[in-house]
Amino acid sequence: MEVKVKEIVKYKGHTVKQNGSVDLKLTAMYSELTKSMQVLQMLNNDVELTAKLPSMKPIKLGIFRVSKVIIDGDGESILCFNSLNDYVEMNNVNSIVCNEEFQILMRAEIEEEENEEE
């Protein structure tokens, strides 16, 4: 089953480690909380990220894994993703470095668990 989640986020930062690992952080406001919760179903799956910045065409950021979703006391959520440099479009990731909000599309192919009756 394909799962898609569109969410309005802000860029929070990214790091490229010496071993080629890339960490990406995005923040979402309280109004996007239900969508942030939907991201949890993408754990342990490859997630394709596509960003749509204002007045630009959508750009593919790469294929990531959800590493964690943090929800603070204000209901703001921090979405943390991790990937290897080979699967990330670094030029596109560098282009989302801004203070504006933008739309992110997270798409993953998830296996449905079959209910086992005993």
Contacts in CASP RR format, 6 or more apart in sequence:
PFRMAT RR
TARGET T0000
AUTHOR 0000-0000-0000
METHOD contacts of the structure
MODEL  1
MEVKVKEIVKYKGHTVKQNGSVDLKLTAMYSELTKSMQVLQMLNNDVELT
AKLPSMKPIKLGIFRVSKVIIDGDGESILCFNSLNDYVEMNNVNSIVCNE
EFQILMRAEIEEEENEEE
1 109 0 8 1.000
1 110 0 8 1.000
1 111 0 8 1.000
1 112 0 8 1.000
2 107 0 8 1.000
2 108 0 8 1.000
2 109 0 8 1.000
2 110 0 8 1.000
3 38 0 8 1.000
3 41 0 8 1.000
3 42 0 8 1.000
3 107 0 8 1.000
3 108 0 8 1.000
3 109 0 8 1.000
3 110 0 8 1.000
4 105 0 8 1.000
4 106 0 8 1.000
4 107 0 8 1.000
5 35 0 8 1.000
5 38 0 8 1.000
5 39 0 8 1.000
5 42 0 8 1.000
5 105 0 8 1.000
5 106 0 8 1.000
5 107 0 8 1.000
6 35 0 8 1.000
6 103 0 8 1.000
6 104 0 8 1.000
6 105 0 8 1.000
6 106 0 8 1.000
7 28 0 8 1.000
7 32 0 8 1.000
7 35 0 8 1.000
7 36 0 8 1.000
7 39 0 8 1.000
7 79 0 8 1.000
7 103 0 8 1.000
7 104 0 8 1.000
7 106 0 8 1.000
8 28 0 8 1.000
8 29 0 8 1.000
8 31 0 8 1.000
8 32 0 8 1.000
8 101 0 8 1.000
8 102 0 8 1.000
8 103 0 8 1.000
8 104 0 8 1.000
9 26 0 8 1.000
9 27 0 8 1.000
9 28 0 8 1.000
9 32 0 8 1.000
9 79 0 8 1.000
9 101 0 8 1.000
9 102 0 8 1.000
9 103 0 8 1.000
9 104 0 8 1.000
10 26 0 8 1.000
10 27 0 8 1.000
10 28 0 8 1.000
10 99 0 8 1.000
10 100 0 8 1.000
10 101 0 8 1.000
10 102 0 8 1.000
11 25 0 8 1.000
11 26 0 8 1.000
11 96 0 8 1.000
11 97 0 8 1.000
11 98 0 8 1.000
11 99 0 8 1.000
11 102 0 8 1.000
12 25 0 8 1.000
12 26 0 8 1.000
12 27 0 8 1.000
12 78 0 8 1.000
13 24 0 8 1.000
13 25 0 8 1.000
13 97 0 8 1.000
14 22 0 8 1.000
14 23 0 8 1.000
14 24 0 8 1.000
14 25 0 8 1.000
14 93 0 8 1.000
15 22 0 8 1.000
15 23 0 8 1.000
16 22 0 8 1.000
16 85 0 8 1.000
16 90 0 8 1.000
17 23 0 8 1.000
20 84 0 8 1.000
20 85 0 8 1.000
21 82 0 8 1.000
21 83 0 8 1.000
21 84 0 8 1.000
21 85 0 8 1.000
22 64 0 8 1.000
22 82 0 8 1.000
22 83 0 8 1.000
22 84 0 8 1.000
22 85 0 8 1.000
22 88 0 8 1.000
22 90 0 8 1.000
22 93 0 8 1.000
23 67 0 8 1.000
23 80 0 8 1.000
23 81 0 8 1.000
23 82 0 8 1.000
24 49 0 8 1.000
24 61 0 8 1.000
24 64 0 8 1.000
24 80 0 8 1.000
24 81 0 8 1.000
24 82 0 8 1.000
24 83 0 8 1.000
24 93 0 8 1.000
25 78 0 8 1.000
25 79 0 8 1.000
25 80 0 8 1.000
25 81 0 8 1.000
26 78 0 8 1.000
26 79 0 8 1.000
26 81 0 8 1.000
26 104 0 8 1.000
27 76 0 8 1.000
27 77 0 8 1.000
27 78 0 8 1.000
27 79 0 8 1.000
28 35 0 8 1.000
28 36 0 8 1.000
28 76 0 8 1.000
28 77 0 8 1.000
28 79 0 8 1.000
29 76 0 8 1.000
30 74 0 8 1.000
30 75 0 8 1.000
30 76 0 8 1.000
32 77 0 8 1.000
33 71 0 8 1.000
33 75 0 8 1.000
33 77 0 8 1.000
36 69 0 8 1.000
36 71 0 8 1.000
36 77 0 8 1.000
36 79 0 8 1.000
37 69 0 8 1.000
39 66 0 8 1.000
39 69 0 8 1.000
39 79 0 8 1.000
39 106 0 8 1.000
40 66 0 8 1.000
40 69 0 8 1.000
41 110 0 8 1.000
42 66 0 8 1.000
42 106 0 8 1.000
42 108 0 8 1.000
42 110 0 8 1.000
43 66 0 8 1.000
44 65 0 8 1.000
45 65 0 8 1.000
45 66 0 8 1.000
45 108 0 8 1.000
45 109 0 8 1.000
45 110 0 8 1.000
46 63 0 8 1.000
46 64 0 8 1.000
46 65 0 8 1.000
46 108 0 8 1.000
46 109 0 8 1.000
47 63 0 8 1.000
47 64 0 8 1.000
47 65 0 8 1.000
47 66 0 8 1.000
47 81 0 8 1.000
47 106 0 8 1.000
47 107 0 8 1.000
47 108 0 8 1.000
48 60 0 8 1.000
48 62 0 8 1.000
48 63 0 8 1.000
48 106 0 8 1.000
48 107 0 8 1.000
48 108 0 8 1.000
49 60 0 8 1.000
49 61 0 8 1.000
49 62 0 8 1.000
49 63 0 8 1.000
49 64 0 8 1.000
49 81 0 8 1.000
49 104 0 8 1.000
49 105 0 8 1.000
49 106 0 8 1.000
50 58 0 8 1.000
50 59 0 8 1.000
50 60 0 8 1.000
50 61 0 8 1.000
50 104 0 8 1.000
50 105 0 8 1.000
50 107 0 8 1.000
51 58 0 8 1.000
51 59 0 8 1.000
51 61 0 8 1.000
51 92 0 8 1.000
51 96 0 8 1.000
51 102 0 8 1.000
51 103 0 8 1.000
51 104 0 8 1.000
51 105 0 8 1.000
52 58 0 8 1.000
52 59 0 8 1.000
52 102 0 8 1.000
52 103 0 8 1.000
52 104 0 8 1.000
52 105 0 8 1.000
53 59 0 8 1.000
53 95 0 8 1.000
53 96 0 8 1.000
53 98 0 8 1.000
53 100 0 8 1.000
53 102 0 8 1.000
54 100 0 8 1.000
54 102 0 8 1.000
58 105 0 8 1.000
59 89 0 8 1.000
59 92 0 8 1.000
59 95 0 8 1.000
59 96 0 8 1.000
60 89 0 8 1.000
60 92 0 8 1.000
61 88 0 8 1.000
61 89 0 8 1.000
61 92 0 8 1.000
61 93 0 8 1.000
61 96 0 8 1.000
62 83 0 8 1.000
62 87 0 8 1.000
62 88 0 8 1.000
62 89 0 8 1.000
62 92 0 8 1.000
63 83 0 8 1.000
63 87 0 8 1.000
63 88 0 8 1.000
64 81 0 8 1.000
64 82 0 8 1.000
64 83 0 8 1.000
64 87 0 8 1.000
64 88 0 8 1.000
65 81 0 8 1.000
65 82 0 8 1.000
65 83 0 8 1.000
66 79 0 8 1.000
66 80 0 8 1.000
66 81 0 8 1.000
67 80 0 8 1.000
67 81 0 8 1.000
67 82 0 8 1.000
68 78 0 8 1.000
68 80 0 8 1.000
69 77 0 8 1.000
69 78 0 8 1.000
69 79 0 8 1.000
69 80 0 8 1.000
70 77 0 8 1.000
70 78 0 8 1.000
70 80 0 8 1.000
71 77 0 8 1.000
71 78 0 8 1.000
72 78 0 8 1.000
96 102 0 8 1.000
END
